[in-house]
Amino acid sequence: MLVYPSVPRAVLCSANHVCSSRAALPHAHSSRFRALAAQRALMKESAVSDAAAELITSAEAPQLPWWMRMTRWRPTSKEEAVHAEMGILNLLRSKWQVEDVPVGPGPEQYMHTLTNNSSSGNEPVQGPAMVLMPGYGAGTGFFFRNLDALARVFNVFAVDWLGTGLSGRPPFTATDRASTEDFFLESLNTWRQKQCLDSFILVGHSLGGYLAASYALRHPEQVQHLVLVGPAGIPSKPEGWESRFVSDSLSLRSQLFRLAGAAWASGVTPFSLIRALGPWGPGLVGKYVTGRFSMHGMPLEPAESSTFRDYFYHIAAARGSGEYALRHILAPGAWAHAPLQERLAELKVPVTIIYGEHDWMQPAAGQALAAKLDQIRPRKVASDHRVEIVPDSGHFVFLEQPQAFNAALLRSMEPHLPHGLAAAAAAREDQALREKQEHLVQQMRQRQQARQQEQQQQQQPASGRG
């Protein structure tokens, strides 16, 4: 369920500081959001159920001019991306306010934000603020299977990094690691100021985990607890790592490795390919979503898969910006230029790391980091230096095993919550996981029975003829 702001408003943070934490959305689609909000209000006054209102809202596809639909190479637009996100949010029970928070003077310098605050119609929560930051090429919609559970406990802010997701796409001009980190970290700090957040729990996934850790190193006073989910960039590159690919300089494997390295160094990204494929891009993304998110854990339901596929395509096919940061932070093979295992020795805040059992980001690297931290500093809270491994899940552990991930995250946040709240919330997720597993087993049995009945029906005519 979603709620769109109709007018901008300011929040007084202190006697001398006013921050516009709920800024109006960019003019290109703010009128559309106001119209949607007005329609929803009218429907409620007419005693139409919320479910019906959501159904009508989700059915409203953007109306693009025919000439634009017929002449464009990439079948995407900002309006279609916003509509795809609406479909994601309509899968949720909790209410979410959508904001584009300005973080700079340019028209593309804003950070797309989802919040579950009480002004959206939710019950007040007892937990602190929690900021969720997605990984490379992803967006806030990737957390759609976690938002309802976390919204019961925390004041959640799901935020797209500048230049990614549905955030603004300013030209990416950084030329090295330092300026690249500045691009993301300073915009996040400006966003924090606009939201009037003195401190918060910071959760980052994959490359978003690397950036979240960098933020906690730069602004430790603002981060209550750092949670790294399948983080990129922890281990150092093993010496001679490339030798396995280039031992025979004339082999096809060696040539492909060199070609991939050259493309990486020149700034070619996976999303460059999606954009280049034009009308065939959605099909490629659809195949990826269908295959990738059925490998482990809880497969996406048909409605989830279709909605998520559309959302993923539109944010992947948007104009390139933050995606070009990759080569400045990571070398080919996803080895960090400045590995976190060395930098996090200076970390001043509690840190918890969560991996999927089959995460290609090497859970062993996180365990080695936790052991190293145990040697150089005392644990600040019980879940400091903790490494959680979620079974039957991969790099997208929060999508593949949402209930198990939620439970692990909630238990780790117990030091920051009223007594008993984390345990009760984690127990709800454990129960939801058991029910989901039982449902999947029942579905499997029903499919097996249906196949057996079909086989028996096919055999009966054959035996009759005999």
Stockholm file with secondary structure:
# STOCKHOLM 1.0

chainA/1-466         MLVYPSVPRAVLCSANHVCSSRAALPHAHSSRFRALAAQRALMKESAVSDAAAELITSAEAPQLPWWMRMTRWRPTSKEEAVHAEMGILNLLRSKWQVEDVPVGPGPEQYMHTLTNNSSSGNEPVQGPAMVLMPGYGAGTGFFFRNLDALARVFNVFAVDWLGTGLSGRPPFTATDRASTEDFFLESLNTWRQKQCLDSFILVGHSLGGYLAASYALRHPEQVQHLVLVGPAGIPSKPEGWESRFVSDSLSLRSQLFRLAGAAWASGVTPFSLIRALGPWGPGLVGKYVTGRFSMHGMPLEPAESSTFRDYFYHIAAARGSGEYALRHILAPGAWAHAPLQERLAELKVPVTIIYGEHDWMQPAAGQALAAKLDQIRPRKVASDHRVEIVPDSGHFVFLEQPQAFNAALLRSMEPHLPHGLAAAAAAREDQALREKQEHLVQQMRQRQQARQQEQQQQQQPASGRG
#=GR chainA/1-466 SS CEECCSSCEEEEEETTEEEEEECCCCHHHHHHHHHHHHHHHHHHHTTCCHHHHHHHHHHCCCCCCHHHHHHCSSCCCHHHHHHHHHHHHTTCSSCEEEEEEECSSSTTCEEEEEECCGGGTCCCCSSCEEEEECCTTCCGGGGTTTHHHHHTTSEEEEECCTTSTTSCCCCCCCCSHHHHHHHHHHHHHHHHHHTTCSCEEEEEETHHHHHHHHHHHHCGGGEEEEEEESCSSCSCCCTTTTHHHHSSTTSHHHHHHHHHHHHHHHTCCHHHHHHHTGGGHHHHHHHHHHHHTTSSSSCCCHHHHHHHHHHHHHHHSSCCSGGGGHHHHEETTTEESSCHHHHGGGCCSCEEEEEETTCTTCHHHHHHHHHHHHHHSCCSSTTTTEEEEESSCCTTHHHHSHHHHHHHHHHHTGGGSCTTHHHHHHHHHHHHHHHHHHHHHHHHHHHHHHHHHHHHHHHHHHHHHC
#=GC SS_cons         CEECCSSCEEEEEETTEEEEEECCCCHHHHHHHHHHHHHHHHHHHTTCCHHHHHHHHHHCCCCCCHHHHHHCSSCCCHHHHHHHHHHHHTTCSSCEEEEEEECSSSTTCEEEEEECCGGGTCCCCSSCEEEEECCTTCCGGGGTTTHHHHHTTSEEEEECCTTSTTSCCCCCCCCSHHHHHHHHHHHHHHHHHHTTCSCEEEEEETHHHHHHHHHHHHCGGGEEEEEEESCSSCSCCCTTTTHHHHSSTTSHHHHHHHHHHHHHHHTCCHHHHHHHTGGGHHHHHHHHHHHHTTSSSSCCCHHHHHHHHHHHHHHHSSCCSGGGGHHHHEETTTEESSCHHHHGGGCCSCEEEEEETTCTTCHHHHHHHHHHHHHHSCCSSTTTTEEEEESSCCTTHHHHSHHHHHHHHHHHTGGGSCTTHHHHHHHHHHHHHHHHHHHHHHHHHHHHHHHHHHHHHHHHHHHHHC
//
